[in-house]
Amino acid sequence: MSLLETAHVSCPYCGEPNDLVIDTSVPKQEYIEDCFVCCRPMVITIVMDEEGEIQVAVRTEEAMSGSTGRRLV
């Protein structure tokens, strides 16, 4: 298994597709990355379960205060 995987997500602001490169050597991550189209900040949460399945959630900065956002992968 490669340490880098690609996830296809949609921007929670403009809905345009974005490809994220995920470092699978870190099982739980949260970071902010700008949308490649509208340049607004997307909050990316990545979790890898015991079987190695990757789950990616993308939400707006405003949703950080409690909402889980949209699950997209």
C-alpha positions as CSV (number, residue, x, y, z in Angstrom):
1,M,0.0,0.0,0.0
2,S,1.3,3.4,-0.9
3,L,1.6,6.0,1.8
4,L,-0.1,8.6,-0.4
5,E,-3.7,8.2,-1.5
6,T,-5.9,10.5,-3.5
7,A,-9.4,11.4,-2.3
8,H,-12.0,13.1,-4.6
9,V,-14.1,15.7,-2.6
10,S,-16.4,18.6,-3.4
11,C,-16.0,22.1,-2.0
12,P,-18.6,22.8,0.7
13,Y,-18.8,26.4,-0.7
14,C,-18.9,26.2,-4.5
15,G,-19.5,22.4,-5.0
16,E,-16.6,22.1,-7.4
17,P,-14.5,18.9,-7.3
18,N,-11.1,18.9,-5.6
19,D,-8.5,16.1,-5.4
20,L,-6.7,15.8,-2.1
21,V,-3.5,13.9,-1.6
22,I,-3.7,12.0,1.8
23,D,-0.7,10.9,3.8
24,T,-1.9,7.5,5.1
25,S,1.0,7.2,7.6
26,V,-1.0,9.5,9.9
27,P,-4.3,7.7,10.9
28,K,-6.1,10.9,12.1
29,Q,-5.7,14.4,10.6
30,E,-7.5,17.7,10.5
31,Y,-6.3,20.7,8.5
32,I,-7.4,23.6,6.4
33,E,-6.9,23.6,2.6
34,D,-8.2,26.2,0.2
35,C,-10.5,25.2,-2.6
36,F,-8.7,25.1,-5.9
37,V,-11.6,26.9,-7.6
38,C,-13.1,29.5,-5.2
39,C,-10.1,29.7,-2.9
40,R,-12.3,29.5,0.3
41,P,-10.9,27.5,3.2
42,M,-12.2,23.9,3.5
43,V,-11.7,22.1,6.8
44,I,-10.5,18.6,6.0
45,T,-10.9,15.7,8.5
46,I,-9.3,12.4,7.7
47,V,-9.7,9.2,9.8
48,M,-8.4,5.7,9.0
49,D,-10.1,2.8,10.6
50,E,-8.5,-0.5,11.8
51,E,-9.1,-2.1,8.3
52,G,-7.2,0.8,6.6
53,E,-10.4,2.4,5.1
54,I,-10.0,6.1,4.8
55,Q,-12.9,8.4,5.6
56,V,-12.8,12.1,4.6
57,A,-15.1,14.8,5.8
58,V,-15.0,18.3,4.3
59,R,-16.8,21.3,5.9
60,T,-16.7,25.0,6.0
61,E,-14.8,26.9,8.6
62,E,-18.1,28.2,10.0
63,A,-19.2,24.5,10.6
64,M,-16.2,23.8,12.8
65,S,-18.1,24.9,15.9
66,G,-20.0,21.6,16.2
67,S,-21.3,20.4,12.8
68,T,-19.7,17.3,11.3
69,G,-20.0,18.7,7.8
70,R,-20.5,16.6,4.6
71,R,-19.1,13.1,4.3
72,L,-17.8,12.8,0.8
73,V,-15.7,9.7,0.3
